Amino acid sequence: MRNARRAATGATTGDGEAANRERAAMLTVSDVAEMLSCSTRSVYRLSDAGKMPRPVNLGALVRWPGQVVEEWIAEGCPRCIRKGGCHG
């Protein structure tokens, strides 16, 4: 039962690569804040203002597609109003 629960929640029994792929697929607000070197509240403010990619609501969960956020950062956070991008 424990292994089934781990599989259902995305945890692995030793395959760290699979966990990394899954983490990169959908990011939490904390993940995005860490990538931008800002607070979680700042991430929500940027998102609400349309200055960054919008999150996906999965029931009560809020997640950002990892690839979309990484591409947005690689482009220099183009919709962000701070000089040098959101984390610069």
C-alpha positions in Angstrom: 0.0 0.0 0.0 2.8 2.4 0.8 4.4 2.0 -2.7 1.0 2.6 -4.3 0.5 5.8 -2.3 4.0 6.9 -3.3 3.3 6.3 -6.9 0.0 8.1 -6.7 1.6 11.2 -5.1 4.6 11.2 -7.4 7.1 10.0 -4.9 9.5 7.3 -6.0 11.0 4.4 -4.3 14.5 5.2 -5.6 14.1 6.7 -9.1 15.2 10.3 -8.4 15.2 11.1 -12.1 11.4 10.4 -12.4 10.8 12.6 -9.4 12.8 15.4 -11.0 10.9 15.1 -14.3 7.6 15.3 -12.4 8.7 18.3 -10.3 9.7 20.1 -13.5 6.4 19.4 -15.1 4.2 21.4 -12.7 5.7 23.9 -10.3 4.3 25.1 -7.0 4.3 28.8 -6.1 7.3 28.1 -3.8 9.2 26.6 -6.8 8.5 29.6 -8.9 9.4 32.1 -6.2 12.7 30.3 -5.7 13.4 30.5 -9.4 12.6 34.2 -9.4 14.3 35.0 -6.1 11.2 36.6 -4.7 8.4 35.9 -2.3 5.4 33.7 -3.0 3.2 36.7 -2.6 5.2 38.5 -5.4 4.6 35.5 -7.7 0.8 35.7 -7.1 0.9 39.5 -7.7 2.8 39.1 -10.9 0.4 36.4 -12.0 -2.7 38.3 -11.1 -1.4 41.4 -13.0 -0.8 39.3 -16.1 3.0 40.0 -15.9 3.9 36.3 -16.0 2.4 33.0 -17.2 -0.9 32.2 -15.6 -1.1 29.2 -13.3 -3.2 26.1 -13.9 -5.8 25.4 -11.2 -6.0 21.7 -10.4 -8.9 21.6 -8.0 -7.6 23.4 -4.9 -4.0 23.2 -6.2 -2.3 26.1 -8.1 0.6 25.0 -10.3 2.6 26.6 -13.1 3.8 24.5 -16.1 7.5 24.2 -15.6 8.5 24.5 -19.2 6.4 27.6 -19.7 8.0 29.3 -16.7 11.5 28.3 -17.8 10.9 29.6 -21.3 9.5 32.9 -19.9 12.6 33.3 -17.7 14.9 32.5 -20.6 13.2 35.2 -22.6 14.1 37.7 -19.9 10.7 37.8 -18.2 9.3 40.0 -21.0 6.1 41.1 -19.3 7.7 41.9 -16.0 8.0 45.6 -15.1 11.1 45.4 -13.0 14.4 46.5 -14.6 16.5 43.5 -15.5 13.5 41.1 -15.3 11.7 39.8 -12.3 14.8 38.3 -10.7 17.5 40.6 -12.0 
